[in-house]
Amino acid sequence: MSGAIGDAWGSSYENEVIIDDSKIYYLGGKNSKSRKWCITDDTQLTLATCEILSVDSFDPEKLIDKFIEYYRDKKLIGIGSATLKAILDKEAGFHWNQAGRTGEYAAGNGAAMRIAPLAFYSNITREDVFDACTITHKNDEAFAGSLAVYLSIKAILNSEWDGINNLFDIIIPQLPDTNVRDRLIEISNYPLTVTIPEIAKLGNNGYVVNSIPFAIFCSTRILDMGLEKMFKQIINSGGDTDTNASIAGQISGTLIGTENIPSGLLSKLKSLHEYSWIKEVIDNSRFN
């Protein structure tokens, strides 16, 4: 639920540059931009992953086929280029491990944003995480980012991270030698007083090396500031706001539980016409 809230809230701010115009006088008053909550492919592809895992053991081909089903049913909003290419390649007859993007253009955060459900199943392996990533993003950085999100949630479920001890110390040793790992190490060396806006200056766009370490860092501030304030600071920092907020929400939401989501945020999510679909998929997921 927290991931969907972050996605829906952040979707109308994506890549928007927030400027301080408090000292500017607008003749006739400032026109405020209309904001509308709307879930995107961050939530939609996560739900697709939940659907696959809830009925059978993980199979990458079934996962990409589910993405194709969503695409045909027009259930995907804002789909990334790597995922779209994988869908079109698979429809054209390519094997799932030959579809999708490769190289530097596959180093987006599109795989990491939907990887969270795998952490809730005890039979998922590191190879499964790799396959779930590479059906769309064949890139070492994309895999490292996906693995970092998976390990962060797994650390909560295994009672290794309680929100107080250092999450970075848990996940960094388990990651391959990549720029994602280097960025996490860089962030972990900052003083404990470092803020979300300060870490955002390292990068918070859709490049996986910027997005995933930033989102994971933000999730570690959940007990200090709460969900609503965390989301506000992520969104005000700009960049890939919907995905960053969604991933931070997935991790921090696992830690605090649905019962601790602020009622105002939950009410806004419930007002979306997709809420019944979100709730149905989550309720039908047989996590183990």
Residue pairs with C-beta under 8 A, 6 or more apart in sequence:
1 253
1 258
1 261
1 266
1 269
1 278
1 282
2 227
2 249
2 250
2 252
2 253
2 254
2 256
2 258
2 261
3 42
3 43
3 46
3 116
3 246
3 247
3 249
3 250
3 253
4 39
4 43
4 246
4 249
4 269
4 278
5 227
5 231
5 245
5 249
5 261
5 265
5 266
5 268
5 269
6 231
6 234
6 242
6 244
6 245
6 246
6 247
6 248
6 249
6 250
7 39
7 40
7 42
7 43
7 242
7 243
7 245
7 246
7 249
8 37
8 38
8 39
8 43
8 242
8 268
8 269
8 272
9 37
9 231
9 235
9 242
9 245
9 265
9 268
10 231
10 234
10 235
10 241
10 242
10 243
10 244
10 245
10 246
11 37
11 38
11 39
11 40
11 78
11 241
11 242
12 33
12 35
12 36
12 37
12 38
13 35
13 235
13 238
13 241
13 242
14 240
14 241
14 242
15 205
15 238
15 239
15 240
15 241
16 238
16 241
17 238
18 236
18 237
18 238
21 30
37 268
37 269
37 271
37 272
38 77
38 272
39 77
39 272
39 274
39 278
40 77
40 78
40 242
41 76
41 77
41 78
41 79
41 80
41 83
41 110
41 113
42 113
42 114
42 242
42 243
42 246
42 247
43 246
43 274
43 278
44 70
44 75
44 76
44 77
45 67
45 70
45 76
45 83
45 110
45 113
45 114
46 113
46 114
46 116
46 117
46 246
46 250
47 277
47 278
47 281
48 63
48 66
48 67
48 69
48 70
48 114
49 63
49 66
49 114
49 115
49 116
49 117
49 118
49 132
50 117
50 281
50 282
50 285
51 66
51 281
51 284
52 58
52 59
52 62
52 63
52 66
53 117
53 118
53 120
53 121
53 285
54 281
54 284
54 285
54 286
56 62
57 123
58 118
58 121
58 123
58 124
58 128
58 131
58 132
60 96
60 97
60 131
60 132
60 134
60 135
61 96
63 132
63 135
64 86
64 87
64 90
64 96
64 99
64 135
64 136
65 90
67 76
67 83
67 86
67 87
67 136
68 87
68 90
68 91
70 76
71 79
71 84
71 87
78 242
79 87
80 108
80 110
80 136
80 206
81 101
81 105
81 108
82 100
82 101
82 105
82 106
82 108
82 110
82 111
82 136
82 137
83 100
83 110
83 136
85 99
85 100
85 101
85 136
86 96
86 99
86 100
86 101
86 135
86 136
87 99
89 98
89 99
89 100
90 96
90 99
96 135
97 131
97 134
97 135
99 135
99 136
100 106
100 134
100 135
100 136
100 137
100 138
101 136
101 137
101 138
101 139
102 138
102 139
103 138
103 139
104 139
106 136
106 137
106 138
106 139
106 142
107 137
107 139
107 141
107 142
107 207
107 208
107 209
108 137
108 142
108 206
108 207
108 208
109 142
109 145
109 206
109 207
109 208
109 211
109 212
109 240
109 243
109 247
110 136
110 137
110 142
110 206
111 132
111 133
111 134
111 136
111 137
111 142
111 143
111 145
111 146
112 133
112 142
112 145
112 146
112 148
112 149
112 208
112 211
112 212
112 247
113 243
113 246
113 247
114 132
115 129
115 132
115 133
115 146
115 149
115 150
116 149
116 150
116 153
116 247
116 250
116 251
116 254
117 285
118 124
118 128
118 129
118 132
118 150
119 149
119 150
119 151
119 153
119 154
119 157
119 254
120 153
120 157
120 285
120 287
120 288
121 287
121 288
122 288
123 288
126 147
129 143
129 146
129 147
129 150
130 143
130 147
132 146
133 142
133 143
133 146
133 147
134 142
134 143
137 143
137 146
139 208
140 176
140 178
141 178
141 179
141 180
141 208
141 209
142 208
143 176
144 175
144 176
144 178
144 179
144 180
144 181
144 208
145 180
145 208
145 209
145 211
145 212
147 174
147 175
147 176
148 171
148 175
148 180
148 181
148 184
148 212
148 213
148 216
149 212
149 215
149 216
149 247
149 250
149 251
151 170
151 171
151 174
151 175
152 161
152 167
152 171
152 216
152 219
152 251
153 250
153 251
153 254
154 160
155 161
155 167
155 170
155 171
156 251
156 254
156 255
157 254
160 170
161 167
161 170
161 255
162 255
163 220
163 222
163 223
163 255
163 256
164 223
166 188
167 216
167 219
167 220
168 184
168 185
168 187
168 188
168 216
168 220
169 188
171 184
171 216
172 181
172 184
172 185
172 188
175 181
175 184
179 209
180 208
180 209
180 212
180 213
183 202
183 209
183 210
183 213
184 213
184 216
186 202
186 213
187 194
187 199
187 202
187 213
187 217
190 198
190 199
195 233
196 217
196 218
196 221
196 230
196 233
196 234
196 237
197 233
197 236
197 237
199 214
199 217
199 218
200 214
200 237
200 238
200 239
202 210
202 213
202 214
203 209
203 210
203 211
203 214
203 239
204 210
204 211
204 214
204 237
204 238
204 239
204 240
204 244
205 211
205 239
205 240
206 239
206 240
206 243
210 239
211 239
211 240
211 243
211 244
211 247
212 247
214 239
214 244
215 234
215 243
215 244
215 245
215 247
215 248
215 251
216 247
216 248
216 251
218 230
218 233
218 234
218 244
218 248
218 252
219 230
219 247
219 248
219 249
219 251
219 252
219 255
221 230
222 230
222 252
222 255
222 256
223 255
223 256
225 233
226 262
227 249
227 252
227 253
227 256
227 260
227 261
227 262
227 265
228 262
228 264
228 265
230 248
230 252
231 245
231 248
231 249
231 265
234 241
234 244
234 245
234 248
235 241
235 245
237 244
253 261
269 275
269 278
272 278
